[in-house]
Amino acid sequence: MLRIFIIMAVSCFISASSIADSDDTLVWSIYAPVEKSAESGLTHVKTYFFDANPISGQSQNVDKLKKQYDSLAKIAIGKVFMRELPDNTGLGKNIWYWWAVREQGKTYLKCFVAGSNTTGTANHSYYEIVFNDGKKYKWAEPKISPYNYSHMFVLLEGNMQAANPDTKELTTVEADKSLYEKSLQTPIHYITKYDGFAKEDGSIEYFPTMQYVFNSKESKQLLSTIKQLHKEGAPVIAIK
């Protein structure tokens, strides 16, 4: 998993198509590959993390992507922020990357933690999202889906398909509209992920496995980014 994301991090600079070069730009558009998940059979848009604006003049790189992938999609992506924090053992450190995306009617938050062995493989997961005013929301992460293969994933707007881990039957998962409306108005304070594991009696027991507390700058930036994504939307343009 880590090796895959390292490759993604490097290749993100190849796929980006800049709409602005200013350091304070929060949202831009990029061309990203559309891939099919071998596990679920679902297609998804691959997004990337990086700590800088994409460079301009990328038409030649888009041509390269066309040769590498069957399909590309133009999406709107928020500037990624990163922070180094102690790991769960207290002996090492992890680098956390957060970014927001809007594509094909969906808006979502994604997180990748470099150096962490924690993955999104539990069959049951939910998130507690706490805002600066103390308001709490819970959102159940669908399994299985190609969108939640990063360490943390929260769907804010729209809907997505997911496959039952046992039967592979497809279901449509809707975002919580009240959560999305709140995210457009109030900065997020922290997000906690709970993973659930089956007990012998068949019940599910949940444990907190990851938590991220946004500092003041990150909270404000994320709020501004989500607002900008909502305002501009994302061009739904597929390139065959």
N, C-alpha and C positions, 0 to 999 in steps of 0.2 A: 504493500500500500504506500509506504513512504517513498519508495523508488518511483512509483507512478506519479506521485504528486511533485516530486523534484523535476521530473521530465516536463510536467505541465507548467511548472513555474518558469522553466527556461523557455518553453515554446510560446508562452503568453506574449512575449515581446514580438514574436513573428506574426501573430494574428491580429494585433491591435491596429485599429484605424482611427487616428486621433481626430477629434473635432475641435480641440483647443490645446494649446501648449502652456498655458499658465499654470503655475504651481498650485494655485488655489482652486483649480477646476475640480469639481466633485463628481461630475457625471460626464461620460463620453460614450460614443458608440464604437463597437468593435464587430468584426466578423469572427464568429466562433464555429468550430466544427459541430455538426449534428451526428451523433453516433447511436448505435443500437446496443443495448445491454445484452450480453450473452445470458445472464442469469434470469432477467425478467422478460426479455423480448421487447422492452419498451425503448423508444427513442428519447434522447435528451440532448440538450445543448451543453457542450463542455465550456465552463467558464474558468477563469484563471485568477490568480492573485499576484500582485506586484505592488511595489511601494513607490511608484512614480507614474507620471502621465505617459501614455504611449507616445512614441515618436511619430512624427508626421511623414507623409509621403510613402504610404504602405501599399500602393496599388500592385506593385510587383510581388509583394508578399501574399496578398490576397490571391493572386494567380497561382502561387505555389500551393496555397491551401486547397484551391480548386482541384489541383492535381493529386493531392494527398487524400482528400475526403470526397465522398459521394455528394454531400450537401453541406452548405454553410447557412448560417442564420445571422442576421444583423440584430444585435441586442444593445440595450443600454445598461451600462455597468457603473457602479459607484467606485470612487477611488478607495483603494484598499489601505487600511491602517494596520500596523503591526506593533506588537509589544512583547518583550521578553519577560517571562515570569518564572518563579521557581516551580519545579514539577511536584508531583504528589509526594515524592520521597523527601523533598527538601534538600537533596544532595546535588541535583542538577537543575537545568533550566530548559524551558520550552519557549518557542516563538509562536505566538498566536497571530493569525491573520483573519481579519473580518472584512467582508465586502457584501454589497447589496446588488441585486440584479433584477432587471425587468425584461422579460422576453415572452412573446406570444401570449400576452394576457396574464402572465404570472409575475408577481413580485415576491422575492424571497431574500433571506439572509443566509450566508454560508460562512463557515469557519473551518480553517485548517490549522492544526497544531503541529508544527514541525518538532520532532523529537519525542512525540508522545506515542505510546503503544495502544492508547485507547481508540477504538474505532466504533463505527455505527453498526455493529453486527448483531446486537441484541434484537430478539424478535419483537420486543415491546419497548417503546420509549415514549416519554412525554417530556415537555419543557414547561418550566414555570418562568414566565417573563414578568419582571417587576419594573414598573416605571418610577420615575423620580418622585411622583406624588404618592407612591405607595400602592397604587392600583396593581392588582395581580391578574394574570391570565394564564390559562393552561392550554397547551396545544399538543395533541398526540401526533407523533411522527409516523407516517405511513410506512409499512414494510410489505414487500420490498419495492424499492424505487431507485433508479439510477441517480436521482437528485440528492439522496441522503447518504451518499458514500463518503462525503467529507465528515469531519468530526462532529459538527453541529449544523443543523439545517432547520430553518423555520419558514414555512410558507405564510406570507402576509396577505397576498391578494390572488384571486383567481382560483383555479382548480388544477389538479394533476391526477394522473393515473398511477396506481400502484398495484402490485400483484401479491396475492396471498402467499406467504412463505411456504405453505404446505400444498395447496391446490393449484397455485399459480393463476387462479382466477383473478381477472382484472376488476378493479373497483375505481370509482372516481372520488377523490378526496377534495373537499371544499375548504378554502381558507376561512378563518373566523373574521367576519366583516368588522365586528366591534374591535378586535385586536388591531386590524389594519387602520381603522379610523383613529384609534388611540395612538398608534405609532406615527401618525401624521401630525399629532398635536403635542405630544409629550416625549421628552427624551427617555430612552430605556436606561434603567439603573443597572440591572444585572439579569443574566439568564442562567438558569440551572437546568441541566439535563439529568433525567432519571431513567435508568435502564431497568427493564423488568425481566425477571427470570422465573421460569415455571418451577413450582414446588412439587413434591411428591403427590400432594392431594389435588393437583391440577390448577391451583390458584397461582396468581402472579405476584411476586414480591418485588417491589421497586427499591432501588438504591440510587442515591445521588452519585453520579460518576464524573460530572464536569460542571464547572461554574466559571463564569467570566463576569467580573465587575467592571463596567465601563467607567473610565475616568471622565471628568467634566468635558474635556476637549473631545473625546471620542463620542460621548453622548450627543453633544451638539452637532458634531460632524455627521453622525449617523442620521439624526433627525433631519438635517438639511438635505442629506443625500436622498432619503426616502421621499421627501417633499418634491425634490427636483425630478426624481424618477416618475412620480405621480403626475407632475405637471407636463413633462415632456413625453412620457410614454416611451415605447420602444417600437421602432419600425419593424413590422412583421414582413421581412423580405427574405425569401429563401433563394439561394443561388445554386442551381443544379450544375 
